[in-house]
Amino acid sequence: MLRLLILSCGLALSGVAASAETEARKAARCAEQGAIAGRIAEARRDGAGARETTAALTGADSGIAERFRPTVAPLVEWIYSLPEAQLSADIGTALEQQCMSFEQ
């Protein structure tokens, strides 16, 4: 019984370690999310509406990887809620830096 418990705990811990995001994958994910935020901010500055921007960035021809498309709508909602004064060209870089500093 004790062996089974130890084995179960070991397997559970190895599963957690195997699913942990590497620093390189985190950097790539944060960079992509920052780039998406930059594209959204640019679309807003160019006068595109939130729905139009969401549709353009979630389409198959958007150039955004399919795994990142679910992040588009919340980023659009956030960026379109910002005051105009906060809509700077470096918003994508700021998001990337915040993403990199986040620890779980």
C-alpha positions, 0 to 999 in steps of 0.5 A: 500500500505504501509503495502504491502511495509513493508511486502515485505521488511520484507520478503526480509530481512528474506530471506537473513537472512535465507540463510546466512551461519552459522559459523559452516557450514562455518568452515566445508566448509573451512575444506573440501576445505582445505582437497581437496587442500591438496589432490591435492597438494599431487597428484602433488607432487606424479607426477600426471598430472592436468587432472588425478587429476581432474578426480580422485577427481571428480569421484563418488568414490573419497570420496569428497562430490558431492557438493564440486566436482565443486571446484576441477577443479579451485583448481587443476588449481591454485595448478598446476600453483604454483611454486614447491617451494610453493607446501608445505604440509600445503597448505590445512591448508593455504587455510582453514585459508584464507577461514575462514578469508573471509567475505562477 
